[in-house]
Amino acid sequence: MIASLALSLIAIASGTLLTYTYDEGAPLASRLSSGACVGFAAMALVGFVLALLFGLNPYTIGFTATLLLLPVLLLKSPPIRNQIDQDLNQALKAISRASSKPDRWAFIYFLFYAGVAIVMWLVFDRALLEKPEGMYTGVLNNYGDLPFHISVITRFAFGQNYPPEDPTFSGVRFTYPFLTDFVSAIFVRCGAGLRNSLFIENWIIGVALVGVLHRFGLRLLRNRTAAILVPVLVILNGGLGWAMLFGDVNKSDAGVFHILMNIQHSYTILPDVTQGWRWGNAVTSLLVPQRGFLLGIPLAVIVFTQWWDAMKGENAKGKEPGAKSKAPSLKRKQPPEDAQSTDKNSSPFALGSLLASRRMIAAGFIAGLLPLVHAHSFIATMGVGGVLALINIKKWREWLAFFVVASVIAIPQLLWSTHGSAVSTKAFIGWDFGWGHGDENVVWFWLKNTGVFIPLLVAALLWKTDKYLIPRRLLFFYLPFTLCFIVPNLIKFAPWIWDNIKILFYWWIASAPIVALLLARLWEGNILHRTAAVALLVVLTLAGGLDVFALLTRQGEYQEFDRDGVAFAETIKQQIPPRAMILHAPIHNTPIFLTGRRSLMGYPGHIWTHGIDSGPREADIKRIYAGSPNAPALLAKYGVDYVVVDPQERSVMPVNDAFFSRYPEVTTVGEYHLYKVAP
């Protein structure tokens, strides 16, 4: 545990130091947020390359930590040391002012980030629960995903899965982006338990994500009120699902409070697709279950922020879009990062060009980390970047630098992960209009799933008094992101159409600052406008807030592995070789996933979403368990060393106990039995 925390601090410090090479004028809090995300991604990629060569062991982990310390050499630069001193002094002064004479915004920021830290702690504390009765998750949408991520982590940590094969489908190259899980595998090898290995990374990146989104809004809008609303709109996203609360209250005699303390379903996504609730809340549907997205989002948003600042070029010191405000406090006092340092002996145009180039090179480096972190984030980033490059063709040198650096880092990852892959490309690409809207009218489908978000977005884009609310520069920066909405509504990018949300959500992220600016402008008006702003914010976030509230109040626990299953897995880890092939039922939560041993086949649903045809192997597994005449030949065909027989196998298919009785039983825990079938 201590070693994992120390490694995390090294990664954060490394990424933070790197921000001093490109992110001019960023406050320390923003540097720490960006540094945590970049540092963890770099640690994962460097550690994985070393593990490919030498395995994951204390030596490779130590060497990874050493390489992460290389940015310490930047401290040799006097300007960087001076900037760090200034940042630390400013941070200490801000803390002192906040405790002695806090101004309004210091107080708001303190409450906001303290609340974020607490909320993220409570949320990710529910991702994996270890109880005497077994292992659980407190997030319903995580029930299917958690065992898969555990299988990835344990295969790296205990099974030396290098080069990695799919942990749920042996013999096939693992093409699913896995670096977020690899970080947890490093922590496991450092002595952390599974629960802590997940929590440490999740909580740090979760808090950093909010900081990155806040800075993104601040740079685009130069409006503190709007900027702080951006992460709120992203994290508490939802639609009109809150209306279901009234139906729940009408069906019960217990009252609203009882319903809120005993929430029985999500208010943003329902498993019954015919009901049309598919958007899902970011926390409960994306950040907790889909761990790659948790790190992919902040990395992509850091890239977007650097694009924005780089495209301003020589106008970096000027007034940014969205700065106009009727509130005197907003006009007199800009956010701390607004000041830009300038060399008096340098041309502003030359300085702007230099900073733009550095920002674009850094953006390319960060984008290049994405393929093995979250492939869909990489696709969205490069697609939007290509359109922005065409719009800003005068900045072709900066964009060329971005694409060259990103390609140098990303292409080797892409070639390595796709070489010899069993994934069917046809399963990923195809026409599909309306993103799984089913039988519903597509307009109504999007309105009920996103609520008033789209109408407010359109209103903000069209709002004009003396001039448009959304300035021209911001409008042209935003337009390419609309493709993240249009294209996934026409083409599917995964076998399961719902996975298109991994691109759709970037449209929401880019749109959130525009909607936030509209709410901030309303808040700056009279009492009627302020009331409207509050009401609209509640409508926008209530459905997502209800889903998150259920987590914060610890409602719901869903068992993944029972007590005997956990004990059975521990026995296998102690007695069975790390590379042994084990046959078990094709389900999502077999205890074998806790062992790191090779699995012939896991849950067909997961395998299908990876673009792999599992049908023939699943049929062979059923023949083996039935004890068919060719069962011994099938065991030899797949190289099976051990076979599991437990209640899970019996629940999904017939089991011929007489057939397995001919093999030695090497481990028994309760109703869990392990037979050795290989000579």
Buried (B, 14 or more C-beta within 10 A) or exposed (E): EEBBBEBBEBBBBBBBBBBBBBBBBBBBBBBBBBBBBBBBBBBBBBBBBBBBEEEBEEEBBEBBBEBBEEBEEBEEEEEBEEBBEEBEEEBEEBEEEBEEEBEEBBEBBBEBBEEBBEBBBBBBBBBBBBEEEBBBBBBBBBBBBBBBBBBBBBBBBBBBBBEBBBBBBBEBBBBBBBBBBBBBBBBBBBEBBBBBBBBBBBBBBBBBBBBBBBBBBBBBBBBBBBBBBBBBBBBBBBBBBBEBBEEBBEEEEEEEEEBBEBBEBBBBBBEEBEBBBBBBBBBBBBBBBBBBBBBBBBBBBBBBBBBBBBBBBBEBBEEBBBBBBEBEEBEEEBBBBBEBEBEEEEEBEEBBBEBBBBBBBBBBBBBBBBBBBBBBBBBBBBBBBEBBBEEBEEBEEBBEBBBEBBBEBBEEBBEBBEEEBBBEEEBBEEEBEBBBBEEBEEEEBBBBBBBBBBEBBEBBBEBEEEEBBBBEBBEEBBBBBBBBBEBBBEBBBBBEBBBBBBBBBBBBBBBBBBBBBBBBBBBBBEEEEEEBBEEBBEBBBBBBBBBBBBBBEEBBBBBBBBBBBBBBBBBBBEEBEBEBBBBBBBBBBBBBBBBBBBBBBBBBBBBBBBBBBBEEBBEBBBBBBEBBEEBBEBBEEBEBBBBBBBEBBBEEBEBBEEBBEEBEEBBBBEBBBBBBBEE
